[in-house]
Amino acid sequence: MADDLSSKENAGHLWMEGRTLVHLRGDQERPTHMPRGPAKRTGPGFLNPAMAPARTRSVLLLADALEHDWLVKPGHDLRALDALCATGVRVRRWRNEIPAAHQSRLRITANDLDKSALEWLKSTHTRSPPVVAVNHALEDDRYERLPSGTMHDGIFIMQNDARIALMEAAYQWVDLDPFGSPVNFLDAAVQGLSRVAFLEVTATDTAALTGSSPSSQQRRYGAKGIVDSYAHDDAVRVLLGLIATTAARHDRCVEPVLALFDGHHVRVSVKVRRSRDGASDVLASMGWRVRDENGTYRFVRHPDSNQIERASGPMWIGPLWDRTIAARLTKDRAVDLCFPDEERLEHHRTMGLEWSDDDSEYAKRELRRSVRYIADAADLMSRDHTLYHMDDLPNMAGTGQAPKMEALFEEIQTAGYSAARMPDVDPFLVTDAPHEDVMQCIRKLCQD
Ligand SMILES: C[S@@+](CC[C@H](N)C(=O)[O-])C[C@H]1O[C@@H](n2cnc3c(N)ncnc32)[C@H](O)[C@@H]1O
């Protein structure tokens, strides 16, 4: 390790997430490239490597908003806040990995209540500053009272309760990544958004969201669940439903851009617009999932007394993604944007990063995995579709075995419909084919 990293004060080691150098505490093990599930330890200074794919998608979406001008007008600044930033890996990745051409338009604020996490952010960021130096001034006319923060190499850092930070100024991009449920922060987040904005929310309380913890689900989300093959999709839709109804209470409407169940957490990303009419229409996208006798389901606005036993909700029943934006989240884009060039990698190595060619291969694989299946499923996930868990198909079709997924996609497409794999930890088919046609395709393949 280089001298300046080997002093006692700087004890610890270096890791690279995306193309950003991350300083880990000495007692955190070197992360593996494909971590699954929550980190074994959490607390100030600990990086949760299992969240790296979500942070990668955040970089991709923010870069996309700036490149395609879907949030602010061309040339205008975009104010982004990570309200619960911990050691600031996400904000540092925004500053390091969004293309240089857009950096001067990006005003980044990082907030957390934990002083030592923020100290960790400051020291890491100062030690490994971004290649493109951006030092925007604090726009003091936008604050009700001046926040007590400081600027560090293009990141304004403040230590506040997130609910205060969110309400103090209008941000166009807000990230909410709490431990557990985001419900306590949602009102403040929505109220603090600018007229047109983007909100990304993480929830790790999957037991509540899926309904495997029914009392928590009822208390936090006002919903009732059924723990079956659709529990993951229910979790995503229950969280979206709460965000949509919270937004509506503040005269705002939402348009989902991306919504995923990613193993141990749910992550949803929505555009939020101030619009009384749009807010009034939100109920049209709220409803229940009723299980049908054939093993699938349909969405209804209100289940009747015969359906309620087989129904989960209330939840968002509208489209889950934005077709155009999601289609641009490709594997090539993830690697182009988030993997360093040789010069940068060499620079990181001179800073003390121990990184082999194998590490590079694994890291690229992990970047591709962050967006796997998204572009291919973008169209179907943005309109009406039906999901099928691959393990349910043999029973449904009475075939005793499931066909290969790729073969089934092809068969459904040959029959004139769309089919893709939905990104989830489990294998899900997403299609617009009528149920009987799907069954016929399966039977045909299982006969061949
Ligand atoms: C899951 S971590 C955030 C991880 C971070 N976004 C990332 O990508 O690395 C949650 C953080 O919320 C902070 N926190 C909890 N309650 C808070 C509050 N009321 N206001 C501000 N920060 C809070 C904790 O200190 C912790 O750092």
The ligand as a Gaussian input file, in Angstrom:
#p B3LYP/6-31G(d) Opt

LIG

0 1
 C      -28.684000       1.504000       4.648000
 S      -27.743000       2.842000       5.224000
 C      -27.529000       3.821000       3.774000
 C      -26.599000       3.225000       2.752000
 C      -26.162000       4.155000       1.633000
 N      -27.276000       4.805000       0.988000
 C      -25.303000       3.414000       0.614000
 O      -25.696000       3.216000      -0.546000
 O      -24.192000       3.034000       0.980000
 C      -28.877000       3.752000       6.184000
 C      -28.309000       5.016000       6.834000
 O      -29.404000       5.761000       7.387000
 C      -28.892000       6.547000       8.442000
 N      -30.050000       7.038000       9.227000
 C      -30.938000       6.324000       9.962000
 N      -31.916000       7.136000      10.437000
 C      -31.637000       8.381000       9.970000
 C      -32.302000       9.649000      10.079000
 N      -33.438000       9.793000      10.779000
 N      -31.751000      10.711000       9.450000
 C      -30.589000      10.583000       8.744000
 N      -29.938000       9.420000       8.607000
 C      -30.443000       8.331000       9.220000
 C      -27.963000       5.600000       9.168000
 O      -26.998000       6.331000       9.900000
 C      -27.343000       4.831000       7.975000
 O      -26.098000       5.379000       7.631000

